[in-house]
Amino acid sequence: MFYLTSVTTTHNPKNKGFSYFYLIKIIIMNLILSLFVFTFSLIGHFTNTAQQTYKHIICETALSQIDSLIESVLIDTTLHFNNMTELANYKHKNDSLFSALIRSDNKISAHIKEKLGYDNSIRFFKLLYKYFLGCNKNIQENFNFLGIILKSTLFSKEQLLSLNNLFPETFRNSGQGKTYLVTINGRPDNIGHSIFGAGDISFESVDGGLIPLQKLVDGDHQFYIILFTASWCAPCRYYANVFRSDLDKLDKNQVKIISISIDKSRSQWLKYLKDERYAWCSYRTMKDWDSKIMNYLHLEEVPHYLLINKKGIIINEQNGYGMKEIIDRIREESL
């Protein structure tokens, strides 16, 4: 940057020295002015860079604080307890921390808080399970705890039968044990059945049209995964997000993923899909639990998952975390 100023000179020798001196003075002033401008520009650049760095640090610090808050309220499933009192005290302390997080005014979204709440319930269930069947030596208490496990969606029918068989025959043949067995056997067992046995069924699509089941399970894919779900079902949302990445990575030419919701409200169902933005195809039964498909499969809880072959035969059936078994089986058979 250089500022020019007109300099009037004459041919009079007396003015010549003065003109040169004046010109040199202006050059020096321009150099000084340019130096000032450059310095302030440099300061501005460093200031802007510093501000950006500061904002980044603040952002990273805020995220770190949120992660720290979340970690502080998650139940540690690696802990070991000597008795039920210790476990109860730990749960009480954790509940207090979680309640404080929910009430606090922070940047953690309601959706994350909801997920944390369900995740904590799963973690506590596993911790309780570990205490009873891993630490506690009282077989009767463990057998009583099995009754609580039967109400959970964490385990499949096969897993529950395996747990039941861990106990001595005297317990399994008792009145309590026979009741357990009835409950376990009452779990849906549709493996080997044809999905088309439900008859002529259609489901509502997002655009309001009716799509026949035969068009959904059309035989063009090797596997079909059907997820029975609902917008109001917290476990459905939780497990869908847990396995979203794994499901999205499955070969779309080999596997077709279909979500069937039992929502009564179309608007609530559509909002749910808009919020979650799942990559798979989504449909609705429109009749809640009383639909033909739910009655045919004897489903009384969601989430519930079916793995179906290209002929429409159900080859695996799971709920909750059992989705991992379905994904693992597809991967094994794809090798």
C-alpha positions in Angstrom: 0.0 0.0 0.0 1.5 3.3 -1.0 -0.2 6.7 -1.0 0.9 9.2 -3.7 0.8 13.0 -3.2 1.4 15.4 -6.1 4.6 17.4 -5.7 5.0 20.7 -7.5 8.5 21.4 -8.7 9.9 24.1 -10.8 13.0 24.6 -12.8 14.2 27.1 -10.3 17.4 25.6 -8.8 16.6 27.2 -5.5 13.5 25.0 -5.1 15.2 21.8 -6.2 16.7 20.8 -2.8 13.5 21.5 -1.1 11.5 19.4 -3.6 13.7 16.3 -3.1 13.5 16.7 0.7 9.8 16.9 0.5 9.5 13.8 -1.7 11.7 11.8 0.7 9.6 12.9 3.6 6.4 11.7 1.9 8.0 8.3 1.0 8.9 7.8 4.6 5.4 8.7 5.8 3.9 6.3 3.4 6.2 3.6 4.6 5.2 4.2 8.2 1.6 4.3 7.3 1.9 1.0 5.3 3.6 -0.5 8.3 0.8 0.5 10.6 -1.9 -0.9 8.2 0.1 -4.2 7.9 0.5 -4.4 11.6 -3.3 -3.9 12.3 -4.2 -6.4 9.6 -1.9 -8.9 11.2 -3.4 -8.3 14.6 -6.9 -8.7 13.1 -5.9 -12.0 11.5 -4.5 -13.3 14.8 -7.5 -12.0 16.7 -9.9 -13.8 14.3 -7.8 -17.0 14.6 -7.8 -16.7 18.3 -11.5 -16.2 18.4 -12.1 -19.3 16.2 -9.7 -21.3 18.4 -11.5 -20.1 21.5 -14.9 -21.0 20.1 -13.5 -24.5 19.2 -12.1 -25.0 22.7 -15.4 -23.8 24.2 -17.4 -26.2 22.0 -15.0 -29.1 22.8 -15.2 -28.3 26.5 -19.0 -28.2 26.4 -19.2 -31.6 24.6 -16.7 -33.0 27.0 -18.8 -31.8 30.0 -21.9 -33.4 28.4 -20.1 -36.7 27.9 -18.9 -36.5 31.5 -22.4 -35.9 32.7 -23.7 -38.8 30.7 -21.0 -41.1 31.9 -21.7 -40.2 35.5 -25.2 -41.4 35.4 -24.7 -44.6 33.4 -24.8 -47.8 35.6 -21.4 -49.6 35.7 -22.2 -53.3 34.9 -18.6 -54.3 35.9 -19.3 -53.7 39.6 -19.4 -56.5 42.1 -21.7 -56.5 45.2 -21.5 -58.7 48.3 -25.2 -58.4 49.2 -28.5 -56.9 48.0 -28.1 -53.8 50.3 -24.9 -52.7 48.5 -26.7 -53.1 45.2 -29.7 -51.1 46.4 -27.6 -48.3 47.7 -25.7 -48.1 44.4 -29.0 -48.0 42.5 -30.3 -45.2 44.8 -27.2 -43.1 44.3 -27.4 -43.6 40.5 -31.1 -42.7 40.4 -30.4 -39.5 42.3 -27.7 -38.5 39.8 -29.9 -39.4 36.8 -32.8 -37.3 38.3 -30.5 -34.3 38.8 -29.4 -34.6 35.1 -33.0 -34.8 33.9 -34.0 -31.7 35.9 -30.9 -29.7 35.1 -30.9 -27.0 32.5 -28.3 -28.2 30.0 -27.9 -28.9 26.3 -28.7 -32.6 26.5 -31.7 -33.2 24.3 -34.9 -34.9 25.6 -34.3 -37.7 23.1 -30.8 -38.4 24.5 -32.3 -38.3 28.1 -35.0 -40.8 27.1 -32.4 -43.1 25.5 -30.2 -42.8 28.7 -33.1 -43.7 30.9 -33.8 -46.9 28.9 -30.2 -47.7 28.6 -29.8 -47.4 32.3 -32.7 -49.8 32.9 -31.0 -52.3 30.6 -27.7 -51.9 32.4 -29.3 -52.3 35.9 -31.2 -55.4 34.7 -27.9 -56.9 33.6 -26.2 -55.9 36.9 -29.0 -57.4 38.8 -28.8 -60.5 36.7 -25.0 -60.7 37.3 -25.5 -60.4 41.0 -28.1 -63.1 41.3 -26.7 -65.7 38.9 -23.0 -64.8 39.3 -22.5 -63.6 42.9 -25.5 -64.8 44.9 -25.2 -68.4 46.1 -28.8 -68.6 47.2 -30.5 -70.8 44.6 -34.0 -70.0 45.7 -33.4 -66.3 45.3 -31.9 -66.9 41.9 -34.9 -68.9 40.9 -37.2 -66.2 42.1 -35.2 -63.7 40.0 -35.9 -65.9 37.0 -39.5 -64.9 37.3 -38.5 -61.2 36.8 -36.4 -62.1 33.8 -39.4 -63.8 32.2 -41.2 -60.5 32.0 -38.3 -58.9 30.1 -37.8 -58.5 26.4 -34.1 -59.0 26.7 -34.2 -62.8 26.2 -35.6 -65.0 23.5 -37.6 -68.2 24.2 -34.5 -70.4 23.6 -32.4 -68.3 26.0 -35.1 -68.5 28.7 -35.3 -72.3 28.3 -31.5 -72.4 28.7 -31.6 -70.3 31.9 -34.4 -72.4 33.3 -32.4 -75.6 32.6 -29.5 -74.3 34.7 -31.5 -74.9 37.9 -31.8 -78.2 39.7 -34.7 -80.5 38.7 -36.4 -80.1 42.1 -36.9 -76.3 41.4 -38.0 -76.9 37.8 -40.6 -79.5 38.8 -42.0 -77.3 41.6 -45.3 -75.4 41.2 -43.2 -72.2 40.7 -41.1 -74.0 38.1 -44.1 -75.3 36.2 -45.6 -71.8 36.1 -42.3 -70.5 34.7 -42.4 -73.2 31.9 -45.9 -72.3 30.9 -44.8 -68.6 30.6 -41.7 -69.5 28.6 -43.7 -71.8 26.3 -46.3 -69.1 25.9 -43.7 -66.9 24.1 -44.2 -66.7 20.4 -42.6 -69.6 18.5 -43.2 -69.0 14.8 -39.9 -70.6 13.5 -40.7 -72.9 10.6 -44.1 -71.3 9.8 -44.8 -69.4 6.6 -45.4 -65.7 7.0 -48.1 -66.0 4.4 -50.1 -68.2 6.7 -51.6 -65.0 8.1 -53.8 -64.8 4.9 -54.5 -61.9 2.7 -52.9 -58.9 4.5 -52.1 -55.4 3.4 -50.2 -52.6 5.2 -50.5 -48.9 4.9 -47.5 -47.2 3.3 -46.2 -43.7 4.1 -48.0 -42.2 1.1 -51.3 -43.7 2.3 -51.5 -46.7 -0.2 -52.1 -50.3 0.8 -49.3 -52.8 0.1 -50.0 -56.5 0.2 -47.7 -58.7 2.3 -46.9 -60.8 -0.8 -45.4 -57.6 -2.4 -43.2 -56.9 0.6 -41.9 -60.4 0.9 -41.6 -60.9 -2.8 -38.9 -63.5 -3.1 -36.4 -61.2 -4.8 -34.1 -61.2 -1.7 -32.4 -64.0 0.2 -33.4 -62.7 3.5 -36.2 -60.5 4.9 -36.1 -58.8 8.3 -39.4 -57.6 9.7 -39.3 -55.3 12.7 -42.6 -55.0 14.6 -42.5 -51.6 16.4 -44.4 -48.6 17.5 -43.7 -44.9 18.0 -44.7 -45.0 21.7 -42.4 -48.0 22.4 -39.2 -46.8 24.0 -37.4 -50.2 23.7 -38.3 -50.2 20.0 -36.5 -46.8 19.5 -33.6 -47.9 21.6 -32.9 -51.1 19.9 -33.5 -49.7 16.4 -30.8 -47.1 17.1 -28.5 -49.7 18.7 -28.5 -51.8 15.5 -29.2 -49.1 12.9 -25.6 -49.0 11.7 -25.3 -52.8 11.5 -28.6 -53.0 9.6 -27.7 -50.2 7.2 -24.4 -52.1 6.3 -26.2 -55.3 5.2 -26.2 -55.9 1.5 -29.5 -54.3 0.1 -29.5 -56.8 -2.8 -29.5 -59.7 -0.4 -31.5 -58.4 2.6 -34.7 -56.4 2.6 -35.6 -54.7 5.9 -39.3 -54.0 6.6 -40.6 -52.1 9.6 -44.3 -52.7 10.6 -45.7 -50.3 13.2 -48.8 -51.0 15.3 -49.5 -47.3 15.8 -53.2 -46.4 15.8 -52.4 -42.8 15.0 -51.1 -42.2 11.5 -49.9 -38.7 12.4 -47.9 -40.0 15.3 -46.4 -42.7 13.2 -45.4 -40.3 10.5 -43.8 -37.9 13.0 -41.9 -40.9 14.5 -40.5 -41.8 11.0 -39.6 -38.1 10.3 -37.8 -37.9 13.6 -35.8 -41.1 13.3 -35.2 -41.1 9.5 -34.7 -44.9 9.2 -33.2 -46.2 5.9 -35.6 -49.2 5.7 -39.1 -49.4 4.4 -41.9 -48.6 6.9 -45.5 -49.6 7.0 -48.4 -49.7 9.5 -51.0 -52.3 10.5 -53.7 -49.7 11.3 -55.4 -52.0 13.8 -52.9 -52.0 16.7 -52.6 -55.3 18.4 -55.8 -56.6 16.9 -54.4 -56.9 13.4 -54.4 -60.3 11.5 -50.6 -60.4 11.4 -50.3 -59.9 15.2 -52.9 -62.5 16.0 -51.4 -65.0 13.6 -47.9 -64.6 15.1 -49.3 -64.5 18.7 -47.4 -61.2 19.4 -48.1 -59.5 22.7 -45.1 -57.2 22.9 -42.8 -55.1 20.7 -40.1 -54.9 19.6 -40.3 -58.2 17.9 -38.1 -59.3 15.0 -38.5 -62.0 12.3 -35.9 -63.3 9.9 -37.6 -64.8 6.8 -36.1 -66.6 3.8 -37.0 -66.0 0.2 -39.8 -68.6 0.3 -41.5 -66.7 3.2 -40.5 -69.2 5.9 -39.7 -67.7 9.3 -36.2 -69.0 10.1 -35.4 -66.9 13.2 -37.4 -65.0 15.7 -36.0 -62.5 18.3 -36.8 -59.5 20.4 -34.8 -56.7 21.9 -31.1 -57.5 21.9 -31.8 -60.7 19.9 -31.5 -58.6 16.7 -27.7 -59.3 17.0 -28.3 -63.0 16.5 -30.3 -62.3 13.3 -27.6 -60.0 11.9 -24.9 -62.5 12.9 -26.8 -65.4 11.2 -27.1 -63.4 7.9 -23.4 -62.5 8.0 -22.4 -66.2 8.6 -24.6 -67.5 5.8 -23.3 -64.8 3.4 -19.7 -65.9 3.7 
